[in-house]
């Protein structure tokens, strides 16, 4: 990296330098728009964010004229680089200022309210970048949770390759808050996401390559039809207020305001999202689910559901998932569904942190029921479906509005194709088989394979399975490390290798029913050639994450087996650990194995960052690389440990 100096600013008192700045803007337009797009707040929505990014860049040279003194910025490679750096600073300052603006009106609202239009403007269409895969989604979610200065620092570090001190200086000149803290947070974000630079350069974050969709055509026609009527009503309303309003001292009392207790049980106070809001939202979770179902307007049913949550009567059975409180909501809840399912009336509510399912049985049923489960920090996969009813060995789901197709798949038969489901218009699936409710695994393990709409992400299919809670569990897979490849990240468990891995792992889930599990990842962290040419074994760590936050792991050694679903040997279990997850990416495990000859060995394997494994105890041995195999007696005490490339020592999990 070249050294940095402070050159003469390109935009001085000559027209020549203004033209150079304009040339830099045109030549680096795509880079500048991407920087603005990443810096702007995701809460704008993708359409408004795309337009705001282009507008920020196009207005960056506004006011540049002869006699104006502009700040200089350290250059990278000569004068042309200085021109780009100077324009980049103006774009960055504009994007940070745009993020705090409260009066940014999208063209749709500007036209309706006759406010000044901010260019560029797109009428009648929605623009959004092409969606990426699971890695891009995870990075986008992480970026949405940090402040604009951190996103800007992240972009400057990865896209422009600036060193930390240069990023800190640029943020300071752009009037950013706490530049040093922003750079440190961006560096932590970079270390938490492998291939972050490649992800950031993908089309997910490219506002110059966009898809288009029409806005709500029916709503547009209605707006045009009722525009005149709305204006007339506004005039009449103002006139009526002028006639009825009087001085405040005429003895009139204000109307009583309902307190929190009455608000949470009032069906009229229920929050209802628009039917198309999920396609243009920075958050794709339960907050954008529209109210669906044939009884969404049944105020009596909704009132009984809210009353059961606020103050359950004696005939209401209340159950809460692990780690979920049963206290009433503190504010009006959001209505997700109210309708009939399997002869019962079902109401599904969301208070921002929890899901509540109220069930009112039909004539042949028993008492009423209220089931509660945590749903905080849900996303496109963990908010993709909710169990409406269970019974007779089957479950019926309500799918999210962004689910385009649904199918069932047997996880114990990875070669069998998925069977498509006919989902109703309101998102309710047919009754599908559920995994065995007993302690066994059975001959099949049904799962749902869902595909998200292309309006939010392309070619995104994922697996969920029922473990007895309101939300099904999201299943992911991390493949073994490739030679010379960067560290792998969890991905959707829909590929052939992922399905084969889950065929050997899914039976481990049978003891996790009703424990508040959110997601399970199957990580093949190492492969090992066994002694005596006995084949190739796979070391797997299965991590179970709960809605409460803590996670448990099971570490297995899987030698070659004839049965496709043979689970292997569990060599270690840990509860409430960060191992095998985002904050515990390095590990070593050991197991005792008997070769076909009858000889016993101690085997050990480490994840990608392990450079050496050694044993201590009755056998002392050292092996460079990620695996070790040493002969040892069946009862000989042996302990393995690994050394990472950063110099950290990892004690092996498992039995030696």
Residue, then its C-alpha position, 0 to 999 in steps of 0.5 A: x500500500x502506498x504512503x499517503x500525503x495531503x495534496x492540493x485540492x483538485x477543485x480550486x479556483x479554476x474551471x479546469x479542476x471542476x472539470x477534473x472532479x466531474x470526470x472523476x465522478x463519471x469515471x467512478x460513478x458505480x463505486x460512488x453509488x455503491x458507497x452511498x447505498x451502503x452508508x444510507x440507512x436500510x430503514x429507507x427500504x431498497x427502492x428509496x435507498x437506491x434512489x437516494x444513493x444515486x441522488x446523493x452522488x449526482x448532487x455531490x458536486x452541487x455548489x462547486x464553483x470558482x472561489x469555493x474552498x474545499x478540503x483536501x484528502x490524502x491521495x493514493x496514486x497521483x492527481x487523478x486518484x486525488x480527484x476521485x478521493x475528493x469527490x468520494x469525500x463529498x459523496x460520503x458527507x452527503x450520504x451521512x447527512x442524508x441518513x439523518x434527513x427527515x424530509x426525504x420524500x420518495x416520488x410516490x409521496x411527493x406526487x401525492x402531497x404535491x411536495x418538491x420532487x427530489x431527483x432522480x424520480x421513478x414513478x410507477x415502479x419499484x427498484x431493488x438490487x438483485x438478491x444474493x444468497x445466504x452469505x449476502x443476507x447475513x451480511x446485509x442483516x449485520x450491516x443493518x444493525x450498525x450505524x452509518x459511520x460503521x457501514x461507511x468505514x466497512x465499505x472504505x476498508x473493503x471496497x477501496x482498500x484504505x488502511x484504518x488510519x486513512x478511513x478514520x481521517x476520511x470519516x472525520x473530514x466527512x463529519x462522522x461521529x466517533x470515527x475511531x469507534x466506527x473503524x474498530x466496529x467495521x474491522x470486527x464486522x470484517x473479521x466476523x464475515x469470511x469473504x466479506x469483500x467478495x460479498x460486498x462486491x456482489x449484486x446484492x449491494x449494487x444499486x446500479x444493477x437493479x430489478x424493477x417491479x410495478x407498484x400496487x396497480x390496483x391501489x394506484x387506480x383507487x388513489x386516482x379515483x378517490x383523489x378528488x374525494x379525499x380533497x373534498x373530505x379534507x376541506x369539509x373536515x377542516x370546516x367542521x373543526x372550525x365550527x365546532x372548536x371553541x375556546x378551551x374555557x367553555x367547560x368541555x371535557x376531553x374524551x377519555x383515553x384508553x389506558x394500556x390495559x384496555x388497548x391490548x384487548x381492543x381488537x380495533x387497536x391491533x396492528x395490521x401490516x400492508x399486503x405488499x410491504x414485505x417486498x420493500x422492507x429492510x426487515x423481512x420478519x413477522x413485522x411485515x406479515x399482513x393480516x390474513x385468514x377468513x376471520x381477520x375481521x371477526x372482532x368477537x373472535x379477536x377480542x376473545x384471543x386478546x382477552x385470553x392473552x391479557x387475562x386467561x380464564x379458567x378454560x384456557x390452557x396456557x403453554x409457553x416454550x422454553x425461555x418464553x414469558x407468559x405475561x400480557x403484551x405491553x402494547x397492542x399486538x400485531x395480527x398475523x392470522x385469524x381463520x379456520x384450520x382443521x375445524x378450529x378457530x385459530x388466531x395468530x398474534x405477534x407482540x414484537x418479541x413473542x408469537x401467540x397462537x390462540x385456538x378455539x375448538x369446534x363443536x367436538x373439541x375441548x377447551x381453549x388454548x394459548x401457546x406462546x413462543x419467542x420470535x425476537x430477531x427472526x429473519x427470512x428463514x426463521x419467520x418463514x412459517x408458523x404451525x397453525x394446528x397439530x394432530x393425528x401425526x400431521x401439522x398444518x403451517x401458515x407460510x410467510x407472504x414471501x414464500x413462493x413455493x413449498x414442498x415436503x422432503x424426507x430427510x432420511x431419504x436424501x435421494x428422494x425428490x421433494x414433493x410439491x405442496x398446494x398452498x392456499x391463497x392465504x398461505x395455509x399448507x395442507x396437513x403434512x406429516x410430522x416427525x415421530x412424536x415418540x422417542x424413536x426416529x422412525x422410517x422417515x423424517x419429514x421436512x418442509x423445503x421452502x423457496x423465497x420469492x424473487x422479489x426479495x432473493x433469487x434462488x433461495x431455498x431452505x429447509x425447516x422441520x417441526x420440533x414441536x414449537x410454534x416456529x419450525x427449525x431452520x436446518x443449515x449445513x457447512x461443508x468440509x474445508x476445501x484445499x486452499x479455499x477460505x473458511x466455509x460458512x453455513x449454507x442452506x441444506x438443500x444440496x446433495x452433500x448437505x442432504x446426505x449429511x443430514x440423513x446421518x444427523x437428523x435423528x439426533x434432533x429427536x430429543x430436542x422437541x419442545x426446547x425452543x430450538x431456532x436453528x441447527x447447523x451440521x458442520x463437517x469440520x474435518x475429513x480424515x484418511x483412516x489407518x490401514x486403508x480403512x476409508x475416509x471418515x468425517x468429523x461433524x459438529x452439530x450446533x443447536x441454537x435456541x431462541x434464548x441465545x445459548x447453543x448446545x453441540x454434539x461432536x461425532x466421528x463418522x467412519x465409512x458405513x454401509x447404511x446411508x443414515x448411520x449417524x456415527x459415534x457421538x464423542x462429545x456434548x457441550x451445553x451453553x457453548x460458543x463452539x462450532x458457531x460464529x464466535x467459536x470457529x476453531x475446534x479439535x476433537x478426538x475419538x478412539x477407533x478400532x481398525x478392521x484388524x482389531x487394533x485400537x487407535x486414538x484419532x484426532x482432527x481439527x478445523x481449518x485453522x489448526x496447523x498441528x495436533x499433538x497427544x499427551x499421556x500414555x502416547x506422545x505424538x505430534x502431527x503437522x496438519x489437521x489430523x492425527x492417528x496414533x496406535x494406543x491401547x483401548x484403555x490407555x489415557x491419551x489427551x489430544x490438543x491442537x495449535x492454530x496458526x494464530x498460536x492458540x492452543x485448543x484442547x480436544x473435545x471427546x474421549x481419549 
